[in-house]
Amino acid sequence: MDVKKTRERLLKAAENSIDELIKVMNKKMDPEELDPEKVKISASAYRLAMEDAMAMMAKVEEITNVGKEDKSKKQEFFGVEDRIK
């Protein structure tokens, strides 16, 4: 299994999921359906969609930055010769 390709596929799937959650949050309520129970359920669904999207975005950023952080850490290490004196 190629980890890099799998990570890219995972990130793409997460981005698609975030887009779908945004569509759920953008859905308008029908003014004729102002049943309080439906409004409560819709508000709960919107809140949950927002929380899920935010959590997924944070995880996507974390996964995306893993490779970048590794490269910067490798560049910061110059050796121990100067520290031994």
Backbone bond lengths (Angstrom), bond angles and torsions (degrees), N, CA, C in turn:
res aa  C-N    CA-C-N  psi(-1)  N-CA   C-N-CA  omega(-1)  CA-C   N-CA-C  phi
1 M - - - 1.447 - - 1.526 108.62 -
2 D 1.309 116.21 130.56 1.457 122.29 178.84 1.529 108.59 -88.25
3 V 1.314 116.22 111.51 1.461 121.74 -175.00 1.521 111.40 -64.35
4 K 1.309 117.02 -39.88 1.466 120.73 -177.53 1.535 110.82 -64.10
5 K 1.334 117.29 -45.18 1.460 120.88 178.87 1.522 110.89 -66.35
6 T 1.325 116.60 -39.28 1.453 120.70 179.11 1.528 110.41 -64.92
7 R 1.336 116.82 -40.54 1.466 120.77 177.39 1.526 110.45 -62.39
8 E 1.327 117.17 -42.00 1.467 120.80 179.08 1.530 111.09 -64.15
9 R 1.343 116.65 -41.76 1.464 120.48 177.87 1.529 110.98 -64.69
10 L 1.324 116.28 -39.59 1.454 121.43 178.18 1.525 111.14 -63.52
11 L 1.327 116.69 -43.88 1.457 120.51 178.84 1.522 111.52 -63.95
12 K 1.321 116.88 -40.70 1.467 120.80 178.87 1.526 110.18 -64.08
13 A 1.339 117.55 -43.36 1.463 121.46 178.46 1.526 111.00 -63.44
14 A 1.317 116.64 -39.42 1.466 120.19 178.72 1.526 110.61 -65.58
15 E 1.323 117.52 -40.81 1.463 120.69 177.90 1.526 110.76 -63.03
16 N 1.333 117.35 -40.22 1.459 120.69 176.85 1.528 110.66 -64.03
17 S 1.316 117.16 -40.65 1.459 121.39 178.77 1.516 111.40 -64.20
18 I 1.323 116.33 -40.82 1.468 120.33 178.02 1.527 109.76 -62.89
19 D 1.328 117.50 -41.53 1.465 120.88 177.73 1.534 110.92 -60.77
20 E 1.327 116.66 -41.13 1.464 120.21 179.39 1.532 111.14 -66.60
21 L 1.324 117.28 -38.20 1.464 120.27 177.70 1.524 110.64 -65.98
22 I 1.316 117.16 -36.20 1.467 120.68 177.09 1.524 110.21 -65.28
23 K 1.332 116.89 -38.14 1.468 120.08 176.18 1.522 110.97 -61.03
24 V 1.329 116.52 -40.30 1.468 120.46 177.68 1.525 109.87 -62.04
25 M 1.323 116.78 -42.69 1.459 120.29 -178.61 1.524 111.99 -69.94
26 N 1.329 118.18 -27.36 1.464 121.40 -179.78 1.524 112.97 -83.31
27 K 1.318 117.89 -8.35 1.460 120.95 -178.54 1.525 109.81 -65.49
28 K 1.319 115.61 130.10 1.458 121.69 -178.53 1.525 110.27 -87.44
29 M 1.317 114.77 146.69 1.464 120.61 175.62 1.528 108.50 -79.12
30 D 1.319 115.63 142.66 1.457 121.15 175.46 1.530 108.13 -78.96
31 P 1.346 118.34 122.60 1.469 120.16 -176.90 1.533 113.18 -60.27
32 E 1.309 117.28 -23.68 1.458 119.97 -179.58 1.524 111.62 -77.36
33 E 1.325 117.01 -16.53 1.459 121.49 -179.90 1.525 109.71 -104.92
34 L 1.306 117.17 64.23 1.453 120.28 -177.73 1.531 111.87 -97.21
35 D 1.297 116.25 34.39 1.452 121.56 174.55 1.533 108.03 -64.88
36 P 1.319 118.32 126.13 1.474 120.17 -177.31 1.531 113.63 -55.44
37 E 1.315 117.88 -35.70 1.467 119.99 -179.71 1.528 110.82 -67.24
38 K 1.331 117.36 -39.67 1.462 120.46 178.26 1.528 111.33 -67.49
39 V 1.327 116.63 -37.96 1.460 120.48 177.90 1.528 109.49 -63.83
40 K 1.316 116.71 -42.46 1.466 121.36 179.12 1.528 110.99 -62.60
41 I 1.320 117.07 -44.18 1.462 121.40 179.23 1.527 110.51 -65.29
42 S 1.335 116.71 -42.26 1.472 120.35 179.29 1.516 111.51 -64.33
43 A 1.321 116.94 -43.03 1.463 120.41 179.02 1.524 110.40 -62.29
44 S 1.316 116.20 -39.78 1.464 120.39 177.98 1.527 110.98 -65.05
45 A 1.327 116.37 -40.77 1.463 120.60 179.29 1.534 110.64 -66.06
46 Y 1.334 117.72 -40.22 1.460 121.03 178.21 1.525 110.50 -63.40
47 R 1.329 116.78 -44.27 1.467 121.41 -179.61 1.523 110.55 -62.79
48 L 1.323 115.77 -45.49 1.459 120.23 179.64 1.526 111.21 -63.98
49 A 1.327 117.14 -40.86 1.467 120.98 178.22 1.526 110.57 -62.32
50 M 1.338 116.46 -40.47 1.461 119.70 179.62 1.527 110.78 -66.43
51 E 1.323 116.68 -44.87 1.467 119.89 179.84 1.524 111.27 -62.65
52 D 1.329 116.54 -42.29 1.460 120.09 178.63 1.520 111.59 -64.01
53 A 1.332 116.35 -43.45 1.464 120.31 179.94 1.525 111.12 -63.17
54 M 1.333 117.03 -42.05 1.465 120.37 -179.98 1.533 110.62 -66.17
55 A 1.322 117.02 -41.26 1.472 120.38 178.63 1.527 110.62 -64.51
56 M 1.332 116.08 -41.20 1.462 119.42 179.28 1.523 111.10 -66.63
57 M 1.339 117.08 -39.63 1.466 119.82 178.40 1.528 110.92 -62.36
58 A 1.318 116.73 -41.81 1.463 120.20 178.97 1.524 110.52 -62.91
59 K 1.318 116.67 -41.30 1.463 120.35 -179.90 1.527 110.49 -68.14
60 V 1.336 117.67 -39.81 1.464 121.26 177.76 1.529 109.68 -60.97
61 E 1.338 116.78 -44.83 1.459 120.04 178.67 1.529 110.74 -62.64
62 E 1.326 116.69 -40.39 1.461 120.58 179.00 1.526 111.12 -62.59
63 I 1.318 116.67 -45.82 1.466 121.15 -179.73 1.523 110.50 -66.60
64 T 1.316 117.08 -39.79 1.456 121.70 -179.95 1.522 110.99 -64.90
65 N 1.317 116.90 -37.24 1.462 121.16 -177.13 1.522 113.55 -81.93
66 V 1.313 118.69 -9.66 1.465 121.13 -179.42 1.520 110.46 -59.92
67 G 1.310 117.84 -48.48 1.461 121.09 -179.90 1.516 112.33 -66.47
68 K 1.316 117.39 -36.30 1.462 121.23 -179.25 1.522 111.27 -69.02
69 E 1.325 117.18 -40.66 1.460 120.99 179.99 1.525 110.96 -66.95
70 D 1.324 116.48 -38.93 1.459 119.66 -179.81 1.527 110.92 -61.26
71 K 1.313 117.32 -41.06 1.460 121.14 179.91 1.520 111.05 -66.19
72 S 1.344 117.50 -40.75 1.460 119.71 -179.12 1.527 111.02 -68.92
73 K 1.312 118.04 -35.49 1.462 121.05 178.34 1.520 110.61 -66.52
74 K 1.304 117.53 -37.89 1.452 120.95 179.36 1.520 110.78 -65.77
75 Q 1.298 118.81 -34.22 1.452 122.39 -178.73 1.526 111.91 -75.55
76 E 1.326 118.72 -25.64 1.449 121.92 -178.00 1.524 112.25 -75.61
77 F 1.296 119.50 -23.84 1.453 123.11 -176.57 1.522 109.91 -85.40
78 F 1.325 117.08 118.97 1.458 121.42 -178.10 1.523 112.86 -112.21
79 G 1.306 117.82 -7.53 1.464 120.42 179.19 1.517 111.57 123.31
80 V 1.300 115.88 170.69 1.453 120.60 -177.62 1.521 112.62 -106.83
81 E 1.296 118.49 0.29 1.454 121.14 -176.61 1.518 111.81 -57.97
82 D 1.324 118.66 -41.81 1.462 121.80 -177.87 1.519 112.18 -74.67
83 R 1.310 118.92 -19.99 1.455 122.18 -177.62 1.528 112.41 -85.79
84 I 1.282 119.23 -17.62 1.455 123.39 -173.03 1.532 111.89 -80.36
85 K 1.277 120.70 -21.45 1.469 125.24 -174.18 1.464 113.26 -49.86
